[in-house]
Structure formats: C-alpha cells, structure tokens
Amino acid sequence: MYKAKIQITFKNGVLDPQGSAVKQALHHLGFVSVKDVRIGRLVEILISSQTPLDAENQIKQMCEQLLANPVIEEYRVLSLEEIE
Amino acid sequence: MYKAKIQITFKNGVLDPQGSAVKQALHHLGFVSVKDVRIGRLVEILISSQTPLDAENQIKQMCEQLLANPVIEEYRVLSLEEIE
C-alpha cells in the first residue's frame, strides 16, 4: 500500500478568484501586509500497488485524466511513501 | 517579503464527500486499486514582514481566524521562506 500526496495549483498568470476573495477578507481582518494569496488543492491518495514505480505511474495518469485540468492547472507529486 | 505554504486538511474521522466522489470517479476510470482519497487545500500567502517570526505569527492568526475551520479542519505551515 502506498500513500501519495499531490499538489494541484493554478498555472502562473491564471486568475485565482478564490485567492483574491481570501486576500480581501484577510485585509478586512486587519492583515494588511498580505500581498497575494493563491489557493490550490492537496490530494492524498491511498493506493495498493506492487511497486512504487507502478504506483507513481498510476498517480500520474489519475492527475492527467481527472484530478488536474491541464489547461489552467499543474500538478506535482509531493511525496509517495509505502505504508503498512 | 515572505512566502508561506499552508496545508489545510480535514481532521481524522471527518467525512470527506469530495474525496469520496473523486474515489468513485477514479474507480469508473479503471483505477480500482485506489483505496481512499482525501482532499485538502493548499494556501500560498505572500506577506511583507520585518522578521520571519512576525510573519509566522501573522500566518498562524490568519489560519485560526479565517483559513481553517477549527471544528473540522487542521492546518500545518509547510514552509515559510524569504523571497526578494
């Protein structure tokens, strides 16, 4: 069994309305030193596989087929660890 | 100027409907070896501050006041780096 942690963020230059909204809210709370906020997703997947390489390949396919929108998002596998 | 990367995830035991929906979708795509999916948020904040300690304190306050719902979520500051 393997546990993967995947980071999915907007590509540079893509507008992040949620990030802008959070930035405004933080300013209203008095955190005026905040210059920019970007919000992405963190996906943790538990997957049974024979080898780490097979697990990683499946994870990449999942990102490309479903998890990340290739037009506006990019993904990065932050970690892939074997668990009991 | 400092850049913080914050991970916000559901506490253990809290139902993750989005994660369950993604797991089902992955199974439909043929990724039947997926056992569990948990989805969290990744917040990147750019903040101007005199010291790293001050930046970290402000980041923690932002998490506790706005970014993370203390009832069902937990946060972790993954990184805090000075940038030009």
Backbone of each chain as nested JSON, in Angstrom:
{
  "chains": [
    {"id": "A", "residues": [
      {"number": 1, "name": "MET", "atoms": {"N": [0.855, -1.215, 0.0], "CA": [0.0, 0.0, 0.0], "C": [0.879, 1.25, 0.0]}},
      {"number": 2, "name": "TYR", "atoms": {"N": [0.49, 2.197, -0.851], "CA": [1.266, 3.448, -0.943], "C": [0.354, 4.648, -0.695]}},
      {"number": 3, "name": "LYS", "atoms": {"N": [0.967, 5.716, -0.144], "CA": [0.222, 6.946, 0.081], "C": [0.904, 8.061, -0.705]}},
      {"number": 4, "name": "ALA", "atoms": {"N": [0.119, 8.68, -1.615], "CA": [0.68, 9.77, -2.424], "C": [0.063, 11.086, -1.979]}},
      {"number": 5, "name": "LYS", "atoms": {"N": [0.907, 12.143, -1.989], "CA": [0.404, 13.493, -1.691], "C": [0.663, 14.346, -2.93]}},
      {"number": 6, "name": "ILE", "atoms": {"N": [-0.405, 14.898, -3.503], "CA": [-0.302, 15.617, -4.781], "C": [-0.757, 17.069, -4.601]}},
      {"number": 7, "name": "GLN", "atoms": {"N": [0.044, 17.963, -5.145], "CA": [-0.291, 19.393, -5.092], "C": [-0.807, 19.818, -6.462]}},
      {"number": 8, "name": "ILE", "atoms": {"N": [-1.987, 20.441, -6.499], "CA": [-2.562, 20.921, -7.769], "C": [-2.798, 22.419, -7.636]}},
      {"number": 9, "name": "THR", "atoms": {"N": [-2.111, 23.199, -8.461], "CA": [-2.218, 24.655, -8.367], "C": [-2.495, 25.265, -9.742]}},
      {"number": 10, "name": "PHE", "atoms": {"N": [-2.999, 26.488, -9.722], "CA": [-3.191, 27.185, -10.995], "C": [-1.822, 27.486, -11.614]}},
      {"number": 11, "name": "LYS", "atoms": {"N": [-1.793, 27.458, -12.939], "CA": [-0.57, 27.873, -13.637], "C": [-0.366, 29.372, -13.42]}},
      {"number": 12, "name": "ASN", "atoms": {"N": [0.906, 29.818, -13.515], "CA": [1.175, 31.249, -13.365], "C": [0.366, 32.036, -14.395]}},
      {"number": 13, "name": "GLY", "atoms": {"N": [-0.169, 33.161, -13.964], "CA": [-0.909, 34.015, -14.9], "C": [-2.394, 33.701, -14.929]}},
      {"number": 14, "name": "VAL", "atoms": {"N": [-2.796, 32.543, -14.387], "CA": [-4.227, 32.215, -14.368], "C": [-4.863, 32.931, -13.167]}},
      {"number": 15, "name": "LEU", "atoms": {"N": [-5.964, 33.606, -13.408], "CA": [-6.652, 34.349, -12.341], "C": [-7.163, 33.383, -11.275]}},
      {"number": 16, "name": "ASP", "atoms": {"N": [-6.995, 33.77, -9.987], "CA": [-7.417, 32.916, -8.878], "C": [-8.468, 33.692, -8.064]}},
      {"number": 17, "name": "PRO", "atoms": {"N": [-9.741, 33.639, -8.473], "CA": [-10.768, 34.433, -7.797], "C": [-10.894, 34.101, -6.309]}},
      {"number": 18, "name": "GLN", "atoms": {"N": [-10.737, 32.795, -5.99], "CA": [-10.853, 32.41, -4.58], "C": [-9.718, 33.047, -3.77]}},
      {"number": 19, "name": "GLY", "atoms": {"N": [-8.522, 33.036, -4.354], "CA": [-7.377, 33.651, -3.681], "C": [-7.594, 35.145, -3.474]}},
      {"number": 20, "name": "SER", "atoms": {"N": [-8.138, 35.795, -4.468], "CA": [-8.407, 37.246, -4.357], "C": [-9.44, 37.514, -3.269]}},
      {"number": 21, "name": "ALA", "atoms": {"N": [-10.445, 36.677, -3.2], "CA": [-11.501, 36.86, -2.181], "C": [-10.915, 36.682, -0.774]}},
      {"number": 22, "name": "VAL", "atoms": {"N": [-10.056, 35.671, -0.621], "CA": [-9.438, 35.433, 0.696], "C": [-8.524, 36.606, 1.052]}},
      {"number": 23, "name": "LYS", "atoms": {"N": [-7.804, 37.123, 0.052], "CA": [-6.913, 38.266, 0.316], "C": [-7.73, 39.459, 0.841]}},
      {"number": 24, "name": "GLN", "atoms": {"N": [-8.851, 39.721, 0.2], "CA": [-9.718, 40.84, 0.644], "C": [-10.216, 40.606, 2.074]}},
      {"number": 25, "name": "ALA", "atoms": {"N": [-10.613, 39.381, 2.341], "CA": [-11.137, 39.058, 3.679], "C": [-10.041, 39.248, 4.729]}},
      {"number": 26, "name": "LEU", "atoms": {"N": [-8.811, 38.829, 4.392], "CA": [-7.695, 38.995, 5.333], "C": [-7.421, 40.483, 5.572]}},
      {"number": 27, "name": "HIS", "atoms": {"N": [-7.526, 41.282, 4.513], "CA": [-7.331, 42.731, 4.691], "C": [-8.398, 43.303, 5.631]}},
      {"number": 28, "name": "HIS", "atoms": {"N": [-9.647, 42.844, 5.442], "CA": [-10.738, 43.313, 6.326], "C": [-10.46, 42.939, 7.778]}},
      {"number": 29, "name": "LEU", "atoms": {"N": [-9.768, 41.802, 7.983], "CA": [-9.472, 41.375, 9.367], "C": [-8.249, 42.101, 9.92]}},
      {"number": 30, "name": "GLY", "atoms": {"N": [-7.654, 42.962, 9.077], "CA": [-6.517, 43.742, 9.573], "C": [-5.16, 43.232, 9.128]}},
      {"number": 31, "name": "PHE", "atoms": {"N": [-5.127, 42.154, 8.371], "CA": [-3.841, 41.614, 7.896], "C": [-3.461, 42.319, 6.591]}},
      {"number": 32, "name": "VAL", "atoms": {"N": [-3.134, 43.615, 6.727], "CA": [-2.923, 44.432, 5.52], "C": [-1.573, 44.147, 4.86]}},
      {"number": 33, "name": "SER", "atoms": {"N": [-0.704, 43.398, 5.555], "CA": [0.621, 43.133, 4.975], "C": [0.576, 41.961, 3.989]}},
      {"number": 34, "name": "VAL", "atoms": {"N": [-0.606, 41.374, 3.804], "CA": [-0.747, 40.279, 2.83], "C": [-0.745, 40.86, 1.423]}},
      {"number": 35, "name": "LYS", "atoms": {"N": [0.183, 40.399, 0.594], "CA": [0.315, 40.954, -0.762], "C": [-0.393, 40.076, -1.812]}},
      {"number": 36, "name": "ASP", "atoms": {"N": [-0.389, 38.753, -1.591], "CA": [-1.032, 37.872, -2.579], "C": [-1.427, 36.559, -1.903]}},
      {"number": 37, "name": "VAL", "atoms": {"N": [-2.517, 35.961, -2.379], "CA": [-2.974, 34.665, -1.864], "C": [-3.307, 33.784, -3.071]}},
      {"number": 38, "name": "ARG", "atoms": {"N": [-2.752, 32.577, -3.105], "CA": [-3.073, 31.607, -4.154], "C": [-3.577, 30.344, -3.463]}},
      {"number": 39, "name": "ILE", "atoms": {"N": [-4.676, 29.807, -3.957], "CA": [-5.256, 28.624, -3.304], "C": [-5.254, 27.45, -4.282]}},
      {"number": 40, "name": "GLY", "atoms": {"N": [-4.666, 26.328, -3.811], "CA": [-4.652, 25.121, -4.65], "C": [-5.272, 23.973, -3.887]}},
      {"number": 41, "name": "ARG", "atoms": {"N": [-5.166, 22.791, -4.449], "CA": [-5.71, 21.605, -3.801], "C": [-4.589, 20.64, -3.44]}},
      {"number": 42, "name": "LEU", "atoms": {"N": [-4.857, 19.925, -2.344], "CA": [-3.897, 18.927, -1.88], "C": [-4.654, 17.595, -1.852]}},
      {"number": 43, "name": "VAL", "atoms": {"N": [-4.248, 16.664, -2.688], "CA": [-4.977, 15.394, -2.788], "C": [-4.096, 14.289, -2.215]}},
      {"number": 44, "name": "GLU", "atoms": {"N": [-4.646, 13.555, -1.249], "CA": [-3.924, 12.415, -0.684], "C": [-4.634, 11.143, -1.149]}},
      {"number": 45, "name": "ILE", "atoms": {"N": [-3.876, 10.247, -1.767], "CA": [-4.457, 9.024, -2.331], "C": [-3.774, 7.805, -1.729]}},
      {"number": 46, "name": "LEU", "atoms": {"N": [-4.593, 6.885, -1.277], "CA": [-4.11, 5.591, -0.771], "C": [-4.337, 4.587, -1.901]}},
      {"number": 47, "name": "ILE", "atoms": {"N": [-3.257, 3.913, -2.304], "CA": [-3.373, 3.035, -3.473], "C": [-2.586, 1.754, -3.221]}},
      {"number": 48, "name": "SER", "atoms": {"N": [-3.191, 0.619, -3.587], "CA": [-2.448, -0.639, -3.42], "C": [-1.753, -0.918, -4.753]}},
      {"number": 49, "name": "SER", "atoms": {"N": [-0.444, -1.271, -4.635], "CA": [0.343, -1.479, -5.845], "C": [1.516, -2.379, -5.503]}},
      {"number": 50, "name": "GLN", "atoms": {"N": [2.04, -3.066, -6.54], "CA": [3.165, -3.989, -6.304], "C": [4.469, -3.225, -6.092]}},
      {"number": 51, "name": "THR", "atoms": {"N": [4.643, -2.137, -6.895], "CA": [5.924, -1.41, -6.843], "C": [5.664, 0.092, -6.763]}},
      {"number": 52, "name": "PRO", "atoms": {"N": [6.641, 0.853, -6.206], "CA": [6.472, 2.305, -6.166], "C": [6.351, 2.913, -7.563]}},
      {"number": 53, "name": "LEU", "atoms": {"N": [7.075, 2.316, -8.517], "CA": [7.05, 2.854, -9.883], "C": [5.644, 2.723, -10.475]}},
      {"number": 54, "name": "ASP", "atoms": {"N": [5.038, 1.554, -10.25], "CA": [3.674, 1.342, -10.754], "C": [2.701, 2.309, -10.08]}},
      {"number": 55, "name": "ALA", "atoms": {"N": [2.887, 2.491, -8.772], "CA": [2.023, 3.423, -8.018], "C": [2.169, 4.828, -8.597]}},
      {"number": 56, "name": "GLU", "atoms": {"N": [3.42, 5.237, -8.835], "CA": [3.658, 6.592, -9.351], "C": [3.055, 6.771, -10.744]}},
      {"number": 57, "name": "ASN", "atoms": {"N": [3.205, 5.755, -11.566], "CA": [2.626, 5.847, -12.926], "C": [1.117, 5.99, -12.872]}},
      {"number": 58, "name": "GLN", "atoms": {"N": [0.482, 5.187, -11.993], "CA": [-0.983, 5.286, -11.88], "C": [-1.389, 6.677, -11.385]}},
      {"number": 59, "name": "ILE", "atoms": {"N": [-0.637, 7.194, -10.406], "CA": [-0.945, 8.517, -9.846], "C": [-0.871, 9.588, -10.949]}},
      {"number": 60, "name": "LYS", "atoms": {"N": [0.176, 9.507, -11.768], "CA": [0.325, 10.497, -12.854], "C": [-0.839, 10.405, -13.826]}},
      {"number": 61, "name": "GLN", "atoms": {"N": [-1.238, 9.189, -14.151], "CA": [-2.381, 9.028, -15.068], "C": [-3.662, 9.605, -14.457]}},
      {"number": 62, "name": "MET", "atoms": {"N": [-3.85, 9.393, -13.148], "CA": [-5.037, 9.942, -12.484], "C": [-5.032, 11.465, -12.564]}},
      {"number": 63, "name": "CYS", "atoms": {"N": [-3.853, 12.059, -12.36], "CA": [-3.752, 13.524, -12.425], "C": [-4.101, 13.996, -13.829]}},
      {"number": 64, "name": "GLU", "atoms": {"N": [-3.55, 13.31, -14.824], "CA": [-3.751, 13.773, -16.211], "C": [-5.172, 13.48, -16.705]}},
      {"number": 65, "name": "GLN", "atoms": {"N": [-5.803, 12.435, -16.195], "CA": [-7.145, 12.095, -16.686], "C": [-8.276, 12.765, -15.906]}},
      {"number": 66, "name": "LEU", "atoms": {"N": [-7.986, 13.064, -14.607], "CA": [-9.128, 13.551, -13.798], "C": [-8.783, 14.714, -12.866]}},
      {"number": 67, "name": "LEU", "atoms": {"N": [-7.711, 14.55, -12.106], "CA": [-7.513, 15.46, -10.97], "C": [-7.127, 16.889, -11.376]}},
      {"number": 68, "name": "ALA", "atoms": {"N": [-6.277, 17.017, -12.39], "CA": [-5.804, 18.362, -12.751], "C": [-6.292, 18.741, -14.148]}},
      {"number": 69, "name": "ASN", "atoms": {"N": [-6.8, 19.96, -14.279], "CA": [-7.224, 20.464, -15.589], "C": [-5.971, 20.987, -16.303]}},
      {"number": 70, "name": "PRO", "atoms": {"N": [-5.512, 20.271, -17.338], "CA": [-4.216, 20.624, -17.954], "C": [-4.187, 22.035, -18.563]}},
      {"number": 71, "name": "VAL", "atoms": {"N": [-5.361, 22.601, -18.851], "CA": [-5.376, 23.922, -19.488], "C": [-4.948, 24.993, -18.481]}},
      {"number": 72, "name": "ILE", "atoms": {"N": [-5.446, 24.925, -17.259], "CA": [-5.188, 26.006, -16.292], "C": [-4.449, 25.548, -15.028]}},
      {"number": 73, "name": "GLU", "atoms": {"N": [-4.26, 24.224, -14.884], "CA": [-3.626, 23.762, -13.647], "C": [-2.366, 22.967, -13.932]}},
      {"number": 74, "name": "GLU", "atoms": {"N": [-1.496, 22.884, -12.898], "CA": [-0.336, 21.992, -12.965], "C": [-0.294, 21.198, -11.668]}},
      {"number": 75, "name": "TYR", "atoms": {"N": [0.258, 19.969, -11.759], "CA": [0.299, 19.127, -10.562], "C": [1.731, 18.733, -10.251]}},
      {"number": 76, "name": "ARG", "atoms": {"N": [1.962, 18.407, -8.987], "CA": [3.279, 17.929, -8.578], "C": [3.056, 16.874, -7.496]}},
      {"number": 77, "name": "VAL", "atoms": {"N": [3.711, 15.72, -7.678], "CA": [3.629, 14.669, -6.654], "C": [4.605, 15.043, -5.546]}},
      {"number": 78, "name": "LEU", "atoms": {"N": [4.061, 15.484, -4.401], "CA": [4.924, 15.958, -3.314], "C": [5.614, 14.801, -2.613]}},
      {"number": 79, "name": "SER", "atoms": {"N": [4.885, 13.7, -2.446], "CA": [5.506, 12.539, -1.777], "C": [4.759, 11.268, -2.154]}},
      {"number": 80, "name": "LEU", "atoms": {"N": [5.507, 10.145, -2.091], "CA": [4.924, 8.824, -2.348], "C": [5.599, 7.881, -1.378]}},
      {"number": 81, "name": "GLU", "atoms": {"N": [4.859, 7.431, -0.345], "CA": [5.519, 6.6, 0.66], "C": [4.755, 5.294, 0.862]}},
      {"number": 82, "name": "GLU", "atoms": {"N": [5.554, 4.237, 1.148], "CA": [4.92, 2.945, 1.408], "C": [4.39, 2.946, 2.834]}},
      {"number": 83, "name": "ILE", "atoms": {"N": [3.169, 2.444, 3.02], "CA": [2.638, 2.366, 4.395], "C": [2.141, 0.95, 4.636]}},
      {"number": 84, "name": "GLU", "atoms": {"N": [2.055, 0.58, 5.926], "CA": [1.659, -0.804, 6.278], "C": [0.212, -1.077, 5.945]}}
    ]},
    {"id": "B", "residues": [
      {"number": 1, "name": "MET", "atoms": {"N": [9.979, 40.366, 2.362], "CA": [8.804, 39.648, 1.851], "C": [8.985, 38.156, 2.105]}},
      {"number": 2, "name": "TYR", "atoms": {"N": [7.913, 37.542, 2.585], "CA": [7.963, 36.106, 2.892], "C": [6.846, 35.377, 2.138]}},
      {"number": 3, "name": "LYS", "atoms": {"N": [7.109, 34.118, 1.796], "CA": [6.105, 33.285, 1.141], "C": [5.844, 32.072, 2.032]}},
      {"number": 4, "name": "ALA", "atoms": {"N": [4.561, 31.935, 2.439], "CA": [4.182, 30.806, 3.299], "C": [3.347, 29.826, 2.49]}},
      {"number": 5, "name": "LYS", "atoms": {"N": [3.565, 28.535, 2.756], "CA": [2.743, 27.483, 2.123], "C": [2.045, 26.727, 3.259]}},
      {"number": 6, "name": "ILE", "atoms": {"N": [0.701, 26.743, 3.245], "CA": [-0.082, 26.177, 4.357], "C": [-0.965, 25.04, 3.84]}},
      {"number": 7, "name": "GLN", "atoms": {"N": [-0.944, 23.95, 4.569], "CA": [-1.785, 22.791, 4.238], "C": [-2.968, 22.779, 5.186]}},
      {"number": 8, "name": "ILE", "atoms": {"N": [-4.191, 22.719, 4.643], "CA": [-5.405, 22.651, 5.466], "C": [-6.163, 21.386, 5.092]}},
      {"number": 9, "name": "THR", "atoms": {"N": [-6.309, 20.477, 6.053], "CA": [-6.961, 19.194, 5.772], "C": [-8.04, 18.912, 6.818]}},
      {"number": 10, "name": "PHE", "atoms": {"N": [-8.929, 17.998, 6.458], "CA": [-9.947, 17.589, 7.428], "C": [-9.277, 16.811, 8.558]}},
      {"number": 11, "name": "LYS", "atoms": {"N": [-9.808, 16.959, 9.756], "CA": [-9.329, 16.144, 10.871], "C": [-9.699, 14.688, 10.609]}},
      {"number": 12, "name": "ASN", "atoms": {"N": [-8.915, 13.769, 11.202], "CA": [-9.234, 12.343, 11.052], "C": [-10.655, 12.092, 11.525]}},
      {"number": 13, "name": "GLY", "atoms": {"N": [-11.367, 11.247, 10.789], "CA": [-12.724, 10.893, 11.211], "C": [-13.785, 11.786, 10.612]}},
      {"number": 14, "name": "VAL", "atoms": {"N": [-13.385, 12.951, 10.069], "CA": [-14.377, 13.843, 9.451], "C": [-14.638, 13.352, 8.031]}},
      {"number": 15, "name": "LEU", "atoms": {"N": [-15.909, 13.21, 7.694], "CA": [-16.299, 12.723, 6.358], "C": [-15.833, 13.706, 5.283]}},
      {"number": 16, "name": "ASP", "atoms": {"N": [-15.292, 13.136, 4.178], "CA": [-14.785, 13.982, 3.088], "C": [-15.577, 13.636, 1.817]}},
      {"number": 17, "name": "PRO", "atoms": {"N": [-16.755, 14.254, 1.624], "CA": [-17.611, 13.894, 0.478], "C": [-16.921, 14.1, -0.869]}},
      {"number": 18, "name": "GLN", "atoms": {"N": [-16.105, 15.166, -0.958], "CA": [-15.403, 15.435, -2.218], "C": [-14.406, 14.302, -2.5]}},
      {"number": 19, "name": "GLY", "atoms": {"N": [-13.711, 13.876, -1.453], "CA": [-12.774, 12.774, -1.612], "C": [-13.478, 11.496, -2.044]}},
      {"number": 20, "name": "SER", "atoms": {"N": [-14.636, 11.231, -1.467], "CA": [-15.392, 10.02, -1.836], "C": [-15.846, 10.096, -3.29]}},
      {"number": 21, "name": "ALA", "atoms": {"N": [-16.264, 11.274, -3.698], "CA": [-16.73, 11.439, -5.095], "C": [-15.569, 11.214, -6.065]}},
      {"number": 22, "name": "VAL", "atoms": {"N": [-14.39, 11.743, -5.731], "CA": [-13.221, 11.57, -6.603], "C": [-12.83, 10.095, -6.64]}},
      {"number": 23, "name": "LYS", "atoms": {"N": [-12.923, 9.423, -5.481], "CA": [-12.575, 7.987, -5.451], "C": [-13.486, 7.207, -6.394]}},
      {"number": 24, "name": "GLN", "atoms": {"N": [-14.776, 7.502, -6.349], "CA": [-15.736, 6.812, -7.243], "C": [-15.4, 7.085, -8.705]}},
      {"number": 25, "name": "ALA", "atoms": {"N": [-15.075, 8.336, -8.992], "CA": [-14.763, 8.699, -10.383], "C": [-13.511, 7.959, -10.855]}},
      {"number": 26, "name": "LEU", "atoms": {"N": [-12.521, 7.862, -9.972], "CA": [-11.284, 7.141, -10.334], "C": [-11.59, 5.666, -10.574]}},
      {"number": 27, "name": "HIS", "atoms": {"N": [-12.46, 5.095, -9.764], "CA": [-12.831, 3.684, -9.986], "C": [-13.509, 3.54, -11.343]}},
      {"number": 28, "name": "HIS", "atoms": {"N": [-14.393, 4.475, -11.678], "CA": [-15.066, 4.417, -13.003], "C": [-14.049, 4.48, -14.142]}},
      {"number": 29, "name": "LEU", "atoms": {"N": [-12.936, 5.209, -13.896], "CA": [-11.915, 5.329, -14.951], "C": [-11.003, 4.099, -14.989]}},
      {"number": 30, "name": "GLY", "atoms": {"N": [-11.261, 3.164, -14.054], "CA": [-10.464, 1.934, -14.08], "C": [-9.366, 1.871, -13.023]}},
      {"number": 31, "name": "PHE", "atoms": {"N": [-9.236, 2.904, -12.226], "CA": [-8.196, 2.906, -11.18], "C": [-8.76, 2.237, -9.923]}},
      {"number": 32, "name": "VAL", "atoms": {"N": [-8.986, 0.931, -10.029], "CA": [-9.688, 0.219, -8.956], "C": [-8.792, -0.021, -7.746]}},
      {"number": 33, "name": "SER", "atoms": {"N": [-7.478, 0.213, -7.902], "CA": [-6.558, -0.034, -6.771], "C": [-6.55, 1.146, -5.79]}},
      {"number": 34, "name": "VAL", "atoms": {"N": [-7.316, 2.183, -6.085], "CA": [-7.399, 3.337, -5.163], "C": [-8.265, 2.947, -3.966]}},
      {"number": 35, "name": "LYS", "atoms": {"N": [-7.701, 3.069, -2.757], "CA": [-8.425, 2.661, -1.552], "C": [-9.08, 3.855, -0.841]}},
      {"number": 36, "name": "ASP", "atoms": {"N": [-8.43, 5.023, -0.912], "CA": [-9.011, 6.184, -0.234], "C": [-8.477, 7.47, -0.871]}},
      {"number": 37, "name": "VAL", "atoms": {"N": [-9.313, 8.51, -0.86], "CA": [-8.901, 9.818, -1.383], "C": [-9.319, 10.878, -0.365]}},
      {"number": 38, "name": "ARG", "atoms": {"N": [-8.396, 11.731, 0.025], "CA": [-8.716, 12.859, 0.928], "C": [-8.279, 14.134, 0.224]}},
      {"number": 39, "name": "ILE", "atoms": {"N": [-9.136, 15.138, 0.23], "CA": [-8.812, 16.37, -0.486], "C": [-8.743, 17.535, 0.491]}},
      {"number": 40, "name": "GLY", "atoms": {"N": [-7.611, 18.261, 0.446], "CA": [-7.464, 19.42, 1.326], "C": [-7.132, 20.643, 0.5]}},
      {"number": 41, "name": "ARG", "atoms": {"N": [-6.797, 21.711, 1.188], "CA": [-6.44, 22.942, 0.484], "C": [-4.982, 23.3, 0.744]}},
      {"number": 42, "name": "LEU", "atoms": {"N": [-4.419, 23.953, -0.271], "CA": [-3.032, 24.403, -0.164], "C": [-3.07, 25.913, -0.388]}},
      {"number": 43, "name": "VAL", "atoms": {"N": [-2.726, 26.674, 0.652], "CA": [-2.814, 28.133, 0.545], "C": [-1.402, 28.705, 0.532]}},
      {"number": 44, "name": "GLU", "atoms": {"N": [-1.107, 29.496, -0.501], "CA": [0.201, 30.157, -0.568], "C": [-0.029, 31.657, -0.335]}},
      {"number": 45, "name": "ILE", "atoms": {"N": [0.658, 32.202, 0.656], "CA": [0.463, 33.614, 1.017], "C": [1.783, 34.372, 0.903]}},
      {"number": 46, "name": "LEU", "atoms": {"N": [1.713, 35.495, 0.238], "CA": [2.86, 36.401, 0.14], "C": [2.61, 37.519, 1.158]}},
      {"number": 47, "name": "ILE", "atoms": {"N": [3.565, 37.718, 2.055], "CA": [3.321, 38.678, 3.138], "C": [4.591, 39.484, 3.407]}},
      {"number": 48, "name": "SER", "atoms": {"N": [4.434, 40.807, 3.566], "CA": [5.627, 41.606, 3.892], "C": [5.711, 41.703, 5.415]}},
      {"number": 49, "name": "SER", "atoms": {"N": [6.94, 41.465, 5.92], "CA": [7.111, 41.451, 7.366], "C": [8.571, 41.736, 7.675]}},
      {"number": 50, "name": "GLN", "atoms": {"N": [8.806, 42.249, 8.896], "CA": [10.191, 42.581, 9.269], "C": [10.998, 41.326, 9.587]}},
      {"number": 51, "name": "THR", "atoms": {"N": [10.348, 40.352, 10.254], "CA": [11.087, 39.159, 10.687], "C": [10.293, 37.896, 10.354]}},
      {"number": 52, "name": "PRO", "atoms": {"N": [10.985, 36.752, 10.232], "CA": [10.262, 35.506, 9.964], "C": [9.3, 35.148, 11.094]}},
      {"number": 53, "name": "LEU", "atoms": {"N": [9.704, 35.482, 12.331], "CA": [8.843, 35.152, 13.475], "C": [7.526, 35.922, 13.391]}},
      {"number": 54, "name": "ASP", "atoms": {"N": [7.623, 37.204, 13.048], "CA": [6.413, 38.021, 12.909], "C": [5.533, 37.48, 11.776]}},
      {"number": 55, "name": "ALA", "atoms": {"N": [6.182, 37.093, 10.674], "CA": [5.425, 36.55, 9.533], "C": [4.703, 35.27, 9.962]}},
      {"number": 56, "name": "GLU", "atoms": {"N": [5.43, 34.404, 10.688], "CA": [4.827, 33.128, 11.113], "C": [3.652, 33.368, 12.073]}},
      {"number": 57, "name": "ASN", "atoms": {"N": [3.832, 34.322, 12.989], "CA": [2.735, 34.625, 13.93], "C": [1.498, 35.114, 13.195]}},
      {"number": 58, "name": "GLN", "atoms": {"N": [1.72, 35.997, 12.217], "CA": [0.57, 36.506, 11.456], "C": [-0.112, 35.377, 10.68]}},
      {"number": 59, "name": "ILE", "atoms": {"N": [0.69, 34.498, 10.102], "CA": [0.141, 33.376, 9.322], "C": [-0.731, 32.497, 10.229]}},
      {"number": 60, "name": "LYS", "atoms": {"N": [-0.223, 32.212, 11.438], "CA": [-0.998, 31.368, 12.369], "C": [-2.312, 32.046, 12.729]}},
      {"number": 61, "name": "GLN", "atoms": {"N": [-2.268, 33.343, 12.96], "CA": [-3.506, 34.07, 13.284], "C": [-4.499, 34.011, 12.111]}},
      {"number": 62, "name": "MET", "atoms": {"N": [-3.989, 34.145, 10.897], "CA": [-4.865, 34.082, 9.714], "C": [-5.529, 32.715, 9.644]}},
      {"number": 63, "name": "CYS", "atoms": {"N": [-4.76, 31.668, 9.912], "CA": [-5.316, 30.301, 9.876], "C": [-6.412, 30.162, 10.921]}},
      {"number": 64, "name": "GLU", "atoms": {"N": [-6.134, 30.671, 12.112], "CA": [-7.094, 30.476, 13.21], "C": [-8.32, 31.367, 13.067]}},
      {"number": 65, "name": "GLN", "atoms": {"N": [-8.151, 32.541, 12.421], "CA": [-9.293, 33.457, 12.304], "C": [-10.113, 33.234, 11.032]}},
      {"number": 66, "name": "LEU", "atoms": {"N": [-9.461, 32.72, 9.981], "CA": [-10.209, 32.675, 8.708], "C": [-10.009, 31.38, 7.905]}},
      {"number": 67, "name": "LEU", "atoms": {"N": [-8.737, 30.991, 7.723], "CA": [-8.462, 29.978, 6.702], "C": [-8.928, 28.571, 7.091]}},
      {"number": 68, "name": "ALA", "atoms": {"N": [-8.756, 28.201, 8.361], "CA": [-9.107, 26.828, 8.762], "C": [-10.281, 26.845, 9.739]}},
      {"number": 69, "name": "ASN", "atoms": {"N": [-11.235, 25.965, 9.499], "CA": [-12.364, 25.83, 10.423], "C": [-11.917, 24.908, 11.556]}},
      {"number": 70, "name": "PRO", "atoms": {"N": [-11.698, 25.458, 12.774], "CA": [-11.103, 24.658, 13.856], "C": [-11.94, 23.45, 14.267]}},
      {"number": 71, "name": "VAL", "atoms": {"N": [-13.224, 23.453, 13.934], "CA": [-14.08, 22.33, 14.355], "C": [-13.748, 21.08, 13.534]}},
      {"number": 72, "name": "ILE", "atoms": {"N": [-13.549, 21.231, 12.235], "CA": [-13.38, 20.048, 11.38], "C": [-12.05, 20.012, 10.635]}},
      {"number": 73, "name": "GLU", "atoms": {"N": [-11.271, 21.115, 10.72], "CA": [-10.031, 21.143, 9.947], "C": [-8.821, 21.369, 10.833]}},
      {"number": 74, "name": "GLU", "atoms": {"N": [-7.659, 20.967, 10.319], "CA": [-6.381, 21.288, 10.981], "C": [-5.446, 21.856, 9.917]}},
      {"number": 75, "name": "TYR", "atoms": {"N": [-4.541, 22.741, 10.385], "CA": [-3.623, 23.357, 9.425], "C": [-2.184, 23.076, 9.819]}},
      {"number": 76, "name": "ARG", "atoms": {"N": [-1.305, 23.149, 8.811], "CA": [0.123, 22.977, 9.081], "C": [0.864, 23.917, 8.143]}},
      {"number": 77, "name": "VAL", "atoms": {"N": [1.791, 24.709, 8.699], "CA": [2.606, 25.584, 7.849], "C": [3.718, 24.724, 7.254]}},
      {"number": 78, "name": "LEU", "atoms": {"N": [3.612, 24.433, 5.97], "CA": [4.586, 23.532, 5.325], "C": [5.929, 24.221, 5.125]}},
      {"number": 79, "name": "SER", "atoms": {"N": [5.881, 25.513, 4.766], "CA": [7.155, 26.224, 4.56], "C": [6.924, 27.728, 4.707]}},
      {"number": 80, "name": "LEU", "atoms": {"N": [8.022, 28.419, 5.094], "CA": [7.998, 29.885, 5.194], "C": [9.365, 30.358, 4.741]}},
      {"number": 81, "name": "GLU", "atoms": {"N": [9.414, 30.953, 3.527], "CA": [10.728, 31.327, 3.02], "C": [10.753, 32.81, 2.639]}},
      {"number": 82, "name": "GLU", "atoms": {"N": [11.952, 33.399, 2.824], "CA": [12.097, 34.803, 2.452], "C": [12.313, 34.873, 0.951]}},
      {"number": 83, "name": "ILE", "atoms": {"N": [11.637, 35.817, 0.301], "CA": [11.853, 35.959, -1.147], "C": [12.163, 37.421, -1.453]}},
      {"number": 84, "name": "GLU", "atoms": {"N": [12.824, 37.639, -2.589], "CA": [13.244, 39.018, -2.951], "C": [12.051, 39.894, -3.277]}}
    ]}
  ]
}
